[in-house]
Amino acid sequence: MENLLRFITALRNLFRFLLKVDEKSNDYAIDSDQVSFPYPRSYRSSGTTVQFTYIKRVSRIRLVFTARTEGDQDIIVKFGYGPYGVEAHQAAAESGFAPALLSHSNFVGGWMVVMENLESDFQPCDDFNILELPCKDAITECVSKFHKLGFVHGDLRDTNVFVRQKHHRWQCQLIDYDCAGREGEVVYPIGAYSTHSVWRPELNLDGQLITFEHDNLTVNEFLRRRTKIVRF
């Protein structure tokens, strides 16, 4: 129902805007490459406006894009609606297991976050058929440290946990802090339920508190599926 109301409201706003464009079309001319991307092309950071250029969309179901600033920094630009775990993301980044959050901006009906891009050798756990024990230990340690900061994530699926091996040691990074926040304060959004493609700790979680236990169960589930079974 919430999604339907958002759609109807967006459609009404779109038609109103199209009427304005039709009346004064020359006032709304845009670059040809902008058609494929959202209109914001800058963000504010430490009182400075940073211009960037979109490169490509990286998710078919979410508004997530790679981009590059005028200073040649590779960034990720993400759009969404509802709350965003700014405090949780910043705390994770300061502790070394999340990309730095560069900017968070609110729009009518949504938000834009800009963060540093992960180095290219980081891969999502979804890319691995088998995860070796040292890698699993690095993941569980990373999640444990995040929890000790007092935060829950709410969506620690294999697509949101990135790992790499560097200097013979496994490193872990957590992304996607849409639902994250203080344990006991944040709840799951509408539509959070378990399916064949998206495993969750319970069948329906709409509006329920996000807990440390839920995060751990979600991580343990994808680690279990990536464990090599040895039979004697």
N, C-alpha and C positions, 0 to 999 in steps of 0.2 A: 504494500500500500504506500509506503514511504517513497519507494522508487517511482511508482506511478505518479504520485503528486509532484515529485521533482521533474519528471518527464513533461507533464502537462504545463508546469510553470516555465520550464525551459523553452518549450514549444511556443508558448504565448510570447515570451520575450523575443524569441527568434523572429516571429512574424512582425512584431512591432519594429524590430531593427531592420528587417528587409524592406518595410515600407519607407523608412528613412533613406536607405540606400537607393531605392528606386527613385525617390524624389530628387536626390542630389548625388548621383552616382560618382561624379568626379571627385567628390570629397572623401570617398572611401576606397580610392585606388590603393592597391597593395602590391608588393613584389611577388613575382610568380612563385618563388620558392617558399613564400609564407603560407600558401594555400594548404600545404601538408602539415603545418605545425601550429601550435597555439600562438596567440598574439603577443604575450610577454616575451621580450628579448633582452631583458636586463633584470638585475636584482640589486638590492641595497645591502651593503656589508660595511660595518664600521663607519657609517656616514658617507660612504662612497657608492656611486652608481657603477655597476660592472655590466658592460655590454657582452652579449654572447650570441653565437650562431648555432642553431640546431644542426645536428648531423643526421641522426636517424631515430626512429621509434624502436624501443627495445622490447616492448611487450604488446602482444595483440589484444589483451584484455584490460590493460591499464595504461593510463597516460603517463608513461615514463620515457624519457628521451635522453640520448647522449648529446652533449653540446661542447663547444669550446669557447672560452672567453677571448677577448681581444689580447689578453696577455698570454695566450696559448696554454691555458690550464684546461685540462679535460674535466668536465663536470657531468653530473646527472641532474636532470630537472624533472620533477615529479609533481603531478597535479592530483588532487583528490578533494573529498568533502568530509565533513564531520570533524572530530578532533584529530590532532596529530601529536604524538608523544615527543614534543620538543625537548623537554627536560630529560627524558629517558635517553633520547638519541644523543644529546650533548654529553651526558654522563658516560655513556658507552664509548663515545669518541674520545673523550678525555682519558679513559682507561685503556685505550688502544685496541678495542675490538669492534669498532664501527668507523665508517668513513666520516670525516669531519663534516658537520652541518654548517654550511656557509650562510644560508638565509632561509627564513620562513616568512611568507607573506600571505595575508588573508584577502580573498576576493569575495564578491557577492556570491554566496552559495558554495564556497570552496576555498582551497589554499594552494600555494605553490611552495615547494621546498627545493632548495638547491644544495647539493652535497658534492664532496670530492668523489671522483670515480675511483673504484678499486683498481689496483695494479692488475695488469692483464693476466698474470699467472694465477690469480685467484679464480677458483671454479666453484659453482654451486654443488652441494652434495648430490643433487639430482643427476649430475653428470657421471656419478660413480656407481658401478654395479656392486663393488665390494670396497669397504673402508677398513684399512688396517687398524689394529689396536691403538698405536700411538696417535693416529688421527682422531679416533673416537675419544680418546682421553683429552685431547686438545679441545674438542668440541664441548664435552661435558664440563671441563674446567672453565671454559669461556662463559657458558651459561650460568654456572655456579657463581662466578665473579659478578656477573650482571645482576643476579638475584641478591647478592650480598650488598649491592648498592641500594636495595629496596625497591627495585623495579621489576615488573613483569612485562613480557613481550606480547603474548597473545597470538602469535602466528609463526612459531618456530618450525616451519616445515622445511623440507630439504632444499626447496628453492630459495629460501631466505638465509641459509647458513652456507657461507663460503669458506673454503679452505685452500691452503697451498703448503707445499713442503719447501722450506728454504734453509740452507745450511744444515740439512739433515734433521730439521725440526719442523713439526706441523704447526701452522698458524691458523687462527679462525677469526672470521669477521661475521657480524650479524647485521642484516639490513632490514628494511621495511618496518618502521616504527609507527605505523598508522594507529594501531590499537594500544601501544605501549604506555605505561604510566606507573604510578605508585600502586603497589599491591594493596588491595582493599579499597581502592578508589575507582579504578577503571573497569569498564564492562565491555563485553563483546557487542559488536554492532548487530543490527538486524540482518539476518541472512547467514549467520555463522552456524553452520551445521555440517555434519559428517557425511561425505559421499564416497563413492568408489574411487574418485580421483583425488579428493581432498580429505585426508583423515583428520579427525578431531577427537579429543578425549571423550566427548559425549555426543549423542545424536543431534541434539538441539542445544545451542548455547546462547541464543538471543537474549541480550540484556543481563546475562549472568556475570558475576565478578570473575575477572581473569586471575588465576592463582599460580603460585610457583609450581604446584603439583601438575596443573594443566600443561605448563611449559615443558616440564620434565617428561611427562607422558608423551607429548608430541615428538620431542627429540628422541626419546628411547624407541618410539615406534619406527622412525625411519632408519635409526641405527640398527635395529633388529633386522630390518629388511635388507640391510647391506652387510650382513655378517655371513661369512662363509661357514657352512655347516660341514663339519668333518665327521664322518661315520667310520667306526672301527669294525 
